[in-house]
Amino acid sequence: MPEYVRQALEERSLMDAYQARPPYQRNDYVGWIDRAKRSETKVRRLEQMLDELATGDRYMKMPYHANTAPAESKNS
């Protein structure tokens, strides 16, 4: 993870929210941000990720619902 992303997550106290996301989402976010060529685009994408993590209901502008329900036993 680039240091500027880590720093932004820590400054906004969103590292736990980031770590709670599935690995594919974490990889998507970091790659998407880091691939931007212009610094303005990187900042905009970083802010989008931070906002989505803060609200917890979006992933890349799509609805997101974390799977927080405990796994049910197949014997039930």
PyMOL Python script that loads the backbone (N, CA, C, O; Angstrom):
from pymol import cmd

cmd.read_pdbstr("""\
ATOM      1  N   MET A   1       0.852  -1.172   0.000  1.00  0.00           N
ATOM      2  CA  MET A   1       0.000   0.000   0.000  1.00  0.00           C
ATOM      3  C   MET A   1       0.902   1.241   0.000  1.00  0.00           C
ATOM      4  O   MET A   1       1.832   1.334   0.801  1.00  0.00           O
ATOM      5  N   PRO A   2       0.628   2.186  -0.893  1.00  0.00           N
ATOM      6  CA  PRO A   2       1.412   3.418  -0.888  1.00  0.00           C
ATOM      7  C   PRO A   2       1.271   4.160   0.449  1.00  0.00           C
ATOM      8  O   PRO A   2       0.219   4.129   1.087  1.00  0.00           O
ATOM      9  N   GLU A   3       2.332   4.810   0.843  1.00  0.00           N
ATOM     10  CA  GLU A   3       2.345   5.499   2.140  1.00  0.00           C
ATOM     11  C   GLU A   3       1.262   6.575   2.225  1.00  0.00           C
ATOM     12  O   GLU A   3       0.667   6.752   3.288  1.00  0.00           O
ATOM     13  N   TYR A   4       0.991   7.295   1.140  1.00  0.00           N
ATOM     14  CA  TYR A   4      -0.023   8.346   1.202  1.00  0.00           C
ATOM     15  C   TYR A   4      -1.415   7.771   1.449  1.00  0.00           C
ATOM     16  O   TYR A   4      -2.246   8.426   2.078  1.00  0.00           O
ATOM     17  N   VAL A   5      -1.682   6.566   0.969  1.00  0.00           N
ATOM     18  CA  VAL A   5      -2.969   5.915   1.229  1.00  0.00           C
ATOM     19  C   VAL A   5      -3.040   5.497   2.690  1.00  0.00           C
ATOM     20  O   VAL A   5      -4.043   5.737   3.362  1.00  0.00           O
ATOM     21  N   ARG A   6      -1.978   4.871   3.180  1.00  0.00           N
ATOM     22  CA  ARG A   6      -1.929   4.457   4.583  1.00  0.00           C
ATOM     23  C   ARG A   6      -2.109   5.658   5.511  1.00  0.00           C
ATOM     24  O   ARG A   6      -2.861   5.595   6.483  1.00  0.00           O
ATOM     25  N   GLN A   7      -1.422   6.733   5.206  1.00  0.00           N
ATOM     26  CA  GLN A   7      -1.511   7.943   6.030  1.00  0.00           C
ATOM     27  C   GLN A   7      -2.931   8.502   6.031  1.00  0.00           C
ATOM     28  O   GLN A   7      -3.437   8.901   7.079  1.00  0.00           O
ATOM     29  N   ALA A   8      -3.575   8.534   4.870  1.00  0.00           N
ATOM     30  CA  ALA A   8      -4.944   9.055   4.791  1.00  0.00           C
ATOM     31  C   ALA A   8      -5.902   8.186   5.595  1.00  0.00           C
ATOM     32  O   ALA A   8      -6.780   8.705   6.283  1.00  0.00           O
ATOM     33  N   LEU A   9      -5.742   6.877   5.516  1.00  0.00           N
ATOM     34  CA  LEU A   9      -6.592   5.966   6.289  1.00  0.00           C
ATOM     35  C   LEU A   9      -6.402   6.179   7.787  1.00  0.00           C
ATOM     36  O   LEU A   9      -7.370   6.201   8.547  1.00  0.00           O
ATOM     37  N   GLU A  10      -5.155   6.334   8.204  1.00  0.00           N
ATOM     38  CA  GLU A  10      -4.873   6.531   9.624  1.00  0.00           C
ATOM     39  C   GLU A  10      -5.369   7.891  10.114  1.00  0.00           C
ATOM     40  O   GLU A  10      -5.912   7.990  11.215  1.00  0.00           O
ATOM     41  N   GLU A  11      -5.191   8.926   9.317  1.00  0.00           N
ATOM     42  CA  GLU A  11      -5.649  10.264   9.701  1.00  0.00           C
ATOM     43  C   GLU A  11      -7.155  10.316   9.880  1.00  0.00           C
ATOM     44  O   GLU A  11      -7.652  11.031  10.750  1.00  0.00           O
ATOM     45  N   ARG A  12      -7.875   9.576   9.077  1.00  0.00           N
ATOM     46  CA  ARG A  12      -9.346   9.568   9.159  1.00  0.00           C
ATOM     47  C   ARG A  12      -9.875   8.424  10.026  1.00  0.00           C
ATOM     48  O   ARG A  12     -11.084   8.206  10.109  1.00  0.00           O
ATOM     49  N   SER A  13      -8.953   7.693  10.673  1.00  0.00           N
ATOM     50  CA  SER A  13      -9.324   6.555  11.533  1.00  0.00           C
ATOM     51  C   SER A  13     -10.172   5.536  10.775  1.00  0.00           C
ATOM     52  O   SER A  13     -11.178   5.045  11.286  1.00  0.00           O
ATOM     53  N   LEU A  14      -9.753   5.230   9.554  1.00  0.00           N
ATOM     54  CA  LEU A  14     -10.510   4.305   8.709  1.00  0.00           C
ATOM     55  C   LEU A  14      -9.749   3.024   8.390  1.00  0.00           C
ATOM     56  O   LEU A  14     -10.195   2.234   7.557  1.00  0.00           O
ATOM     57  N   MET A  15      -8.616   2.809   9.034  1.00  0.00           N
ATOM     58  CA  MET A  15      -7.842   1.609   8.741  1.00  0.00           C
ATOM     59  C   MET A  15      -8.635   0.347   9.084  1.00  0.00           C
ATOM     60  O   MET A  15      -8.586  -0.627   8.333  1.00  0.00           O
ATOM     61  N   ASP A  16      -9.361   0.345  10.197  1.00  0.00           N
ATOM     62  CA  ASP A  16     -10.174  -0.825  10.552  1.00  0.00           C
ATOM     63  C   ASP A  16     -11.256  -1.085   9.510  1.00  0.00           C
ATOM     64  O   ASP A  16     -11.503  -2.233   9.142  1.00  0.00           O
ATOM     65  N   ALA A  17     -11.901  -0.019   9.033  1.00  0.00           N
ATOM     66  CA  ALA A  17     -12.933  -0.170   8.002  1.00  0.00           C
ATOM     67  C   ALA A  17     -12.314  -0.718   6.715  1.00  0.00           C
ATOM     68  O   ALA A  17     -12.912  -1.552   6.035  1.00  0.00           O
ATOM     69  N   TYR A  18     -11.128  -0.247   6.393  1.00  0.00           N
ATOM     70  CA  TYR A  18     -10.419  -0.745   5.206  1.00  0.00           C
ATOM     71  C   TYR A  18     -10.073  -2.221   5.370  1.00  0.00           C
ATOM     72  O   TYR A  18     -10.302  -3.016   4.459  1.00  0.00           O
ATOM     73  N   GLN A  19      -9.528  -2.589   6.514  1.00  0.00           N
ATOM     74  CA  GLN A  19      -9.125  -3.971   6.762  1.00  0.00           C
ATOM     75  C   GLN A  19     -10.328  -4.917   6.815  1.00  0.00           C
ATOM     76  O   GLN A  19     -10.188  -6.111   6.550  1.00  0.00           O
ATOM     77  N   ALA A  20     -11.498  -4.394   7.153  1.00  0.00           N
ATOM     78  CA  ALA A  20     -12.705  -5.216   7.224  1.00  0.00           C
ATOM     79  C   ALA A  20     -13.241  -5.581   5.837  1.00  0.00           C
ATOM     80  O   ALA A  20     -14.027  -6.517   5.698  1.00  0.00           O
ATOM     81  N   ARG A  21     -12.818  -4.849   4.825  1.00  0.00           N
ATOM     82  CA  ARG A  21     -13.278  -5.151   3.465  1.00  0.00           C
ATOM     83  C   ARG A  21     -12.592  -6.411   2.943  1.00  0.00           C
ATOM     84  O   ARG A  21     -11.489  -6.742   3.379  1.00  0.00           O
ATOM     85  N   PRO A  22     -13.237  -7.111   2.017  1.00  0.00           N
ATOM     86  CA  PRO A  22     -12.612  -8.302   1.427  1.00  0.00           C
ATOM     87  C   PRO A  22     -11.314  -7.918   0.699  1.00  0.00           C
ATOM     88  O   PRO A  22     -11.184  -6.795   0.212  1.00  0.00           O
ATOM     89  N   PRO A  23     -10.372  -8.837   0.627  1.00  0.00           N
ATOM     90  CA  PRO A  23      -9.088  -8.526  -0.026  1.00  0.00           C
ATOM     91  C   PRO A  23      -9.231  -7.977  -1.444  1.00  0.00           C
ATOM     92  O   PRO A  23      -8.480  -7.082  -1.831  1.00  0.00           O
ATOM     93  N   TYR A  24     -10.185  -8.500  -2.230  1.00  0.00           N
ATOM     94  CA  TYR A  24     -10.321  -7.992  -3.600  1.00  0.00           C
ATOM     95  C   TYR A  24     -10.697  -6.515  -3.606  1.00  0.00           C
ATOM     96  O   TYR A  24     -10.245  -5.776  -4.481  1.00  0.00           O
ATOM     97  N   GLN A  25     -11.508  -6.067  -2.657  1.00  0.00           N
ATOM     98  CA  GLN A  25     -11.882  -4.658  -2.609  1.00  0.00           C
ATOM     99  C   GLN A  25     -10.691  -3.800  -2.203  1.00  0.00           C
ATOM    100  O   GLN A  25     -10.470  -2.732  -2.774  1.00  0.00           O
ATOM    101  N   ARG A  26      -9.932  -4.256  -1.229  1.00  0.00           N
ATOM    102  CA  ARG A  26      -8.745  -3.502  -0.811  1.00  0.00           C
ATOM    103  C   ARG A  26      -7.778  -3.366  -1.981  1.00  0.00           C
ATOM    104  O   ARG A  26      -7.245  -2.283  -2.225  1.00  0.00           O
ATOM    105  N   ASN A  27      -7.550  -4.458  -2.704  1.00  0.00           N
ATOM    106  CA  ASN A  27      -6.655  -4.415  -3.861  1.00  0.00           C
ATOM    107  C   ASN A  27      -7.209  -3.505  -4.958  1.00  0.00           C
ATOM    108  O   ASN A  27      -6.464  -2.733  -5.561  1.00  0.00           O
ATOM    109  N   ASP A  28      -8.508  -3.596  -5.216  1.00  0.00           N
ATOM    110  CA  ASP A  28      -9.124  -2.741  -6.233  1.00  0.00           C
ATOM    111  C   ASP A  28      -8.935  -1.267  -5.898  1.00  0.00           C
ATOM    112  O   ASP A  28      -8.522  -0.475  -6.745  1.00  0.00           O
ATOM    113  N   TYR A  29      -9.242  -0.908  -4.656  1.00  0.00           N
ATOM    114  CA  TYR A  29      -9.117   0.490  -4.258  1.00  0.00           C
ATOM    115  C   TYR A  29      -7.694   1.008  -4.460  1.00  0.00           C
ATOM    116  O   TYR A  29      -7.494   2.041  -5.099  1.00  0.00           O
ATOM    117  N   VAL A  30      -6.715   0.299  -3.923  1.00  0.00           N
ATOM    118  CA  VAL A  30      -5.330   0.771  -3.985  1.00  0.00           C
ATOM    119  C   VAL A  30      -4.839   0.832  -5.433  1.00  0.00           C
ATOM    120  O   VAL A  30      -4.207   1.809  -5.835  1.00  0.00           O
ATOM    121  N   GLY A  31      -5.127  -0.198  -6.204  1.00  0.00           N
ATOM    122  CA  GLY A  31      -4.703  -0.193  -7.600  1.00  0.00           C
ATOM    123  C   GLY A  31      -5.361   0.912  -8.401  1.00  0.00           C
ATOM    124  O   GLY A  31      -4.707   1.575  -9.206  1.00  0.00           O
ATOM    125  N   TRP A  32      -6.638   1.113  -8.188  1.00  0.00           N
ATOM    126  CA  TRP A  32      -7.398   2.146  -8.896  1.00  0.00           C
ATOM    127  C   TRP A  32      -6.857   3.535  -8.567  1.00  0.00           C
ATOM    128  O   TRP A  32      -6.708   4.371  -9.457  1.00  0.00           O
ATOM    129  N   ILE A  33      -6.568   3.776  -7.316  1.00  0.00           N
ATOM    130  CA  ILE A  33      -6.027   5.071  -6.907  1.00  0.00           C
ATOM    131  C   ILE A  33      -4.637   5.260  -7.487  1.00  0.00           C
ATOM    132  O   ILE A  33      -4.336   6.305  -8.064  1.00  0.00           O
ATOM    133  N   ASP A  34      -3.802   4.267  -7.337  1.00  0.00           N
ATOM    134  CA  ASP A  34      -2.397   4.393  -7.727  1.00  0.00           C
ATOM    135  C   ASP A  34      -2.197   4.446  -9.237  1.00  0.00           C
ATOM    136  O   ASP A  34      -1.189   4.982  -9.698  1.00  0.00           O
ATOM    137  N   ARG A  35      -3.127   3.907 -10.016  1.00  0.00           N
ATOM    138  CA  ARG A  35      -2.998   3.941 -11.481  1.00  0.00           C
ATOM    139  C   ARG A  35      -3.298   5.307 -12.081  1.00  0.00           C
ATOM    140  O   ARG A  35      -2.974   5.553 -13.242  1.00  0.00           O
ATOM    141  N   ALA A  36      -3.901   6.185 -11.321  1.00  0.00           N
ATOM    142  CA  ALA A  36      -4.229   7.518 -11.855  1.00  0.00           C
ATOM    143  C   ALA A  36      -2.940   8.237 -12.243  1.00  0.00           C
ATOM    144  O   ALA A  36      -1.951   8.186 -11.512  1.00  0.00           O
ATOM    145  N   LYS A  37      -2.954   8.887 -13.361  1.00  0.00           N
ATOM    146  CA  LYS A  37      -1.768   9.592 -13.848  1.00  0.00           C
ATOM    147  C   LYS A  37      -1.651  10.995 -13.236  1.00  0.00           C
ATOM    148  O   LYS A  37      -0.557  11.440 -12.889  1.00  0.00           O
ATOM    149  N   ARG A  38      -2.777  11.672 -13.111  1.00  0.00           N
ATOM    150  CA  ARG A  38      -2.765  13.048 -12.587  1.00  0.00           C
ATOM    151  C   ARG A  38      -2.970  13.040 -11.081  1.00  0.00           C
ATOM    152  O   ARG A  38      -3.753  12.252 -10.552  1.00  0.00           O
ATOM    153  N   SER A  39      -2.263  13.920 -10.404  1.00  0.00           N
ATOM    154  CA  SER A  39      -2.379  13.980  -8.943  1.00  0.00           C
ATOM    155  C   SER A  39      -3.800  14.353  -8.519  1.00  0.00           C
ATOM    156  O   SER A  39      -4.278  13.894  -7.482  1.00  0.00           O
ATOM    157  N   GLU A  40      -4.475  15.185  -9.318  1.00  0.00           N
ATOM    158  CA  GLU A  40      -5.848  15.563  -8.987  1.00  0.00           C
ATOM    159  C   GLU A  40      -6.764  14.339  -9.000  1.00  0.00           C
ATOM    160  O   GLU A  40      -7.664  14.210  -8.170  1.00  0.00           O
ATOM    161  N   THR A  41      -6.520  13.454  -9.950  1.00  0.00           N
ATOM    162  CA  THR A  41      -7.332  12.239 -10.046  1.00  0.00           C
ATOM    163  C   THR A  41      -7.045  11.319  -8.862  1.00  0.00           C
ATOM    164  O   THR A  41      -7.969  10.732  -8.298  1.00  0.00           O
ATOM    165  N   LYS A  42      -5.773  11.187  -8.479  1.00  0.00           N
ATOM    166  CA  LYS A  42      -5.427  10.372  -7.306  1.00  0.00           C
ATOM    167  C   LYS A  42      -6.134  10.889  -6.066  1.00  0.00           C
ATOM    168  O   LYS A  42      -6.690  10.111  -5.291  1.00  0.00           O
ATOM    169  N   VAL A  43      -6.112  12.201  -5.878  1.00  0.00           N
ATOM    170  CA  VAL A  43      -6.757  12.794  -4.709  1.00  0.00           C
ATOM    171  C   VAL A  43      -8.254  12.541  -4.739  1.00  0.00           C
ATOM    172  O   VAL A  43      -8.837  12.193  -3.712  1.00  0.00           O
ATOM    173  N   ARG A  44      -8.887  12.708  -5.889  1.00  0.00           N
ATOM    174  CA  ARG A  44     -10.335  12.490  -6.014  1.00  0.00           C
ATOM    175  C   ARG A  44     -10.693  11.033  -5.721  1.00  0.00           C
ATOM    176  O   ARG A  44     -11.666  10.758  -5.018  1.00  0.00           O
ATOM    177  N   ARG A  45      -9.913  10.113  -6.254  1.00  0.00           N
ATOM    178  CA  ARG A  45     -10.173   8.690  -6.022  1.00  0.00           C
ATOM    179  C   ARG A  45      -9.936   8.320  -4.557  1.00  0.00           C
ATOM    180  O   ARG A  45     -10.701   7.551  -3.976  1.00  0.00           O
ATOM    181  N   LEU A  46      -8.887   8.862  -3.972  1.00  0.00           N
ATOM    182  CA  LEU A  46      -8.609   8.605  -2.555  1.00  0.00           C
ATOM    183  C   LEU A  46      -9.761   9.107  -1.696  1.00  0.00           C
ATOM    184  O   LEU A  46     -10.204   8.410  -0.783  1.00  0.00           O
ATOM    185  N   GLU A  47     -10.245  10.304  -1.978  1.00  0.00           N
ATOM    186  CA  GLU A  47     -11.375  10.848  -1.220  1.00  0.00           C
ATOM    187  C   GLU A  47     -12.628   9.991  -1.385  1.00  0.00           C
ATOM    188  O   GLU A  47     -13.375   9.790  -0.428  1.00  0.00           O
ATOM    189  N   GLN A  48     -12.859   9.487  -2.595  1.00  0.00           N
ATOM    190  CA  GLN A  48     -14.016   8.610  -2.802  1.00  0.00           C
ATOM    191  C   GLN A  48     -13.888   7.370  -1.941  1.00  0.00           C
ATOM    192  O   GLN A  48     -14.850   6.976  -1.282  1.00  0.00           O
ATOM    193  N   MET A  49     -12.703   6.739  -1.931  1.00  0.00           N
ATOM    194  CA  MET A  49     -12.519   5.547  -1.117  1.00  0.00           C
ATOM    195  C   MET A  49     -12.745   5.867   0.362  1.00  0.00           C
ATOM    196  O   MET A  49     -13.436   5.122   1.056  1.00  0.00           O
ATOM    197  N   LEU A  50     -12.170   6.963   0.845  1.00  0.00           N
ATOM    198  CA  LEU A  50     -12.318   7.333   2.251  1.00  0.00           C
ATOM    199  C   LEU A  50     -13.781   7.580   2.600  1.00  0.00           C
ATOM    200  O   LEU A  50     -14.251   7.142   3.650  1.00  0.00           O
ATOM    201  N   ASP A  51     -14.495   8.272   1.735  1.00  0.00           N
ATOM    202  CA  ASP A  51     -15.916   8.530   1.977  1.00  0.00           C
ATOM    203  C   ASP A  51     -16.720   7.232   1.998  1.00  0.00           C
ATOM    204  O   ASP A  51     -17.592   7.052   2.848  1.00  0.00           O
ATOM    205  N   GLU A  52     -16.425   6.333   1.065  1.00  0.00           N
ATOM    206  CA  GLU A  52     -17.144   5.061   1.010  1.00  0.00           C
ATOM    207  C   GLU A  52     -16.850   4.212   2.240  1.00  0.00           C
ATOM    208  O   GLU A  52     -17.745   3.544   2.759  1.00  0.00           O
ATOM    209  N   LEU A  53     -15.614   4.230   2.708  1.00  0.00           N
ATOM    210  CA  LEU A  53     -15.280   3.484   3.922  1.00  0.00           C
ATOM    211  C   LEU A  53     -15.946   4.107   5.144  1.00  0.00           C
ATOM    212  O   LEU A  53     -16.382   3.393   6.047  1.00  0.00           O
ATOM    213  N   ALA A  54     -16.025   5.426   5.175  1.00  0.00           N
ATOM    214  CA  ALA A  54     -16.637   6.113   6.320  1.00  0.00           C
ATOM    215  C   ALA A  54     -18.122   5.804   6.436  1.00  0.00           C
ATOM    216  O   ALA A  54     -18.635   5.609   7.538  1.00  0.00           O
ATOM    217  N   THR A  55     -18.816   5.759   5.297  1.00  0.00           N
ATOM    218  CA  THR A  55     -20.249   5.467   5.340  1.00  0.00           C
ATOM    219  C   THR A  55     -20.500   3.964   5.424  1.00  0.00           C
ATOM    220  O   THR A  55     -21.485   3.526   6.019  1.00  0.00           O
ATOM    221  N   GLY A  56     -19.601   3.171   4.822  1.00  0.00           N
ATOM    222  CA  GLY A  56     -19.697   1.724   4.901  1.00  0.00           C
ATOM    223  C   GLY A  56     -20.744   1.092   4.014  1.00  0.00           C
ATOM    224  O   GLY A  56     -20.948  -0.120   4.076  1.00  0.00           O
ATOM    225  N   ASP A  57     -21.416   1.880   3.189  1.00  0.00           N
ATOM    226  CA  ASP A  57     -22.497   1.319   2.379  1.00  0.00           C
ATOM    227  C   ASP A  57     -22.231   1.371   0.875  1.00  0.00           C
ATOM    228  O   ASP A  57     -23.136   1.128   0.078  1.00  0.00           O
ATOM    229  N   ARG A  58     -21.005   1.683   0.488  1.00  0.00           N
ATOM    230  CA  ARG A  58     -20.668   1.793  -0.924  1.00  0.00           C
ATOM    231  C   ARG A  58     -19.319   1.132  -1.194  1.00  0.00           C
ATOM    232  O   ARG A  58     -18.443   1.069  -0.331  1.00  0.00           O
ATOM    233  N   TYR A  59     -19.189   0.645  -2.421  1.00  0.00           N
ATOM    234  CA  TYR A  59     -17.919   0.141  -2.935  1.00  0.00           C
ATOM    235  C   TYR A  59     -17.877   0.530  -4.396  1.00  0.00           C
ATOM    236  O   TYR A  59     -18.672   0.029  -5.191  1.00  0.00           O
ATOM    237  N   MET A  60     -16.982   1.398  -4.758  1.00  0.00           N
ATOM    238  CA  MET A  60     -16.860   1.894  -6.129  1.00  0.00           C
ATOM    239  C   MET A  60     -18.199   2.425  -6.638  1.00  0.00           C
ATOM    240  O   MET A  60     -18.611   2.142  -7.763  1.00  0.00           O
ATOM    241  N   LYS A  61     -18.853   3.186  -5.802  1.00  0.00           N
ATOM    242  CA  LYS A  61     -20.151   3.828  -6.077  1.00  0.00           C
ATOM    243  C   LYS A  61     -21.315   2.839  -6.195  1.00  0.00           C
ATOM    244  O   LYS A  61     -22.414   3.224  -6.594  1.00  0.00           O
ATOM    245  N   MET A  62     -21.082   1.581  -5.855  1.00  0.00           N
ATOM    246  CA  MET A  62     -22.152   0.575  -5.887  1.00  0.00           C
ATOM    247  C   MET A  62     -22.581   0.268  -4.455  1.00  0.00           C
ATOM    248  O   MET A  62     -21.775   0.387  -3.533  1.00  0.00           O
ATOM    249  N   PRO A  63     -23.832  -0.122  -4.258  1.00  0.00           N
ATOM    250  CA  PRO A  63     -24.259  -0.492  -2.905  1.00  0.00           C
ATOM    251  C   PRO A  63     -23.400  -1.630  -2.365  1.00  0.00           C
ATOM    252  O   PRO A  63     -23.049  -2.559  -3.094  1.00  0.00           O
ATOM    253  N   TYR A  64     -23.069  -1.546  -1.089  1.00  0.00           N
ATOM    254  CA  TYR A  64     -22.252  -2.569  -0.443  1.00  0.00           C
ATOM    255  C   TYR A  64     -22.839  -2.879   0.920  1.00  0.00           C
ATOM    256  O   TYR A  64     -23.141  -1.977   1.701  1.00  0.00           O
ATOM    257  N   HIS A  65     -22.995  -4.155   1.194  1.00  0.00           N
ATOM    258  CA  HIS A  65     -23.493  -4.601   2.491  1.00  0.00           C
ATOM    259  C   HIS A  65     -22.514  -5.638   3.020  1.00  0.00           C
ATOM    260  O   HIS A  65     -22.390  -6.730   2.466  1.00  0.00           O
ATOM    261  N   ALA A  66     -21.826  -5.288   4.088  1.00  0.00           N
ATOM    262  CA  ALA A  66     -20.873  -6.220   4.684  1.00  0.00           C
ATOM    263  C   ALA A  66     -21.609  -7.429   5.209  1.00  0.00           C
ATOM    264  O   ALA A  66     -22.712  -7.303   5.741  1.00  0.00           O
ATOM    265  N   ASN A  67     -21.027  -8.576   5.071  1.00  0.00           N
ATOM    266  CA  ASN A  67     -21.613  -9.810   5.578  1.00  0.00           C
ATOM    267  C   ASN A  67     -21.263  -9.902   7.059  1.00  0.00           C
ATOM    268  O   ASN A  67     -20.204 -10.415   7.420  1.00  0.00           O
ATOM    269  N   THR A  68     -22.142  -9.410   7.905  1.00  0.00           N
ATOM    270  CA  THR A  68     -21.883  -9.391   9.344  1.00  0.00           C
ATOM    271  C   THR A  68     -22.645 -10.474  10.077  1.00  0.00           C
ATOM    272  O   THR A  68     -22.452 -10.660  11.279  1.00  0.00           O
ATOM    273  N   ALA A  69     -23.511 -11.195   9.374  1.00  0.00           N
ATOM    274  CA  ALA A  69     -24.289 -12.246  10.017  1.00  0.00           C
ATOM    275  C   ALA A  69     -23.389 -13.461  10.272  1.00  0.00           C
ATOM    276  O   ALA A  69     -22.562 -13.804   9.427  1.00  0.00           O
ATOM    277  N   PRO A  70     -23.541 -14.105  11.415  1.00  0.00           N
ATOM    278  CA  PRO A  70     -22.728 -15.308  11.660  1.00  0.00           C
ATOM    279  C   PRO A  70     -23.121 -16.425  10.704  1.00  0.00           C
ATOM    280  O   PRO A  70     -24.280 -16.541  10.307  1.00  0.00           O
ATOM    281  N   ALA A  71     -22.158 -17.229  10.348  1.00  0.00           N
ATOM    282  CA  ALA A  71     -22.427 -18.352   9.445  1.00  0.00           C
ATOM    283  C   ALA A  71     -23.342 -19.358  10.137  1.00  0.00           C
ATOM    284  O   ALA A  71     -23.146 -19.703  11.302  1.00  0.00           O
ATOM    285  N   GLU A  72     -24.334 -19.814   9.400  1.00  0.00           N
ATOM    286  CA  GLU A  72     -25.274 -20.793   9.960  1.00  0.00           C
ATOM    287  C   GLU A  72     -24.721 -22.186   9.787  1.00  0.00           C
ATOM    288  O   GLU A  72     -24.048 -22.490   8.802  1.00  0.00           O
ATOM    289  N   SER A  73     -25.011 -23.012  10.740  1.00  0.00           N
ATOM    290  CA  SER A  73     -24.600 -24.409  10.680  1.00  0.00           C
ATOM    291  C   SER A  73     -25.460 -25.153   9.678  1.00  0.00           C
ATOM    292  O   SER A  73     -26.665 -24.915   9.594  1.00  0.00           O
ATOM    293  N   LYS A  74     -24.854 -26.049   8.921  1.00  0.00           N
ATOM    294  CA  LYS A  74     -25.622 -26.839   7.947  1.00  0.00           C
ATOM    295  C   LYS A  74     -26.469 -27.883   8.627  1.00  0.00           C
ATOM    296  O   LYS A  74     -27.371 -28.445   8.005  1.00  0.00           O
ATOM    297  N   ASN A  75     -26.201 -28.161   9.899  1.00  0.00           N
ATOM    298  CA  ASN A  75     -26.986 -29.154  10.644  1.00  0.00           C
ATOM    299  C   ASN A  75     -28.230 -28.564  11.277  1.00  0.00           C
ATOM    300  O   ASN A  75     -28.997 -29.291  11.908  1.00  0.00           O
ATOM    301  N   SER A  76     -28.449 -27.290  11.128  1.00  0.00           N
ATOM    302  CA  SER A  76     -29.610 -26.651  11.783  1.00  0.00           C
ATOM    303  C   SER A  76     -30.874 -26.911  11.036  1.00  0.00           C
ATOM    304  O   SER A  76     -31.939 -26.450  11.446  1.00  0.00           O
TER     305      SER A  76
END
""", "prot")
cmd.dss("prot")
cmd.show_as("cartoon", "prot")
cmd.util.cbc("prot")
cmd.orient("prot")
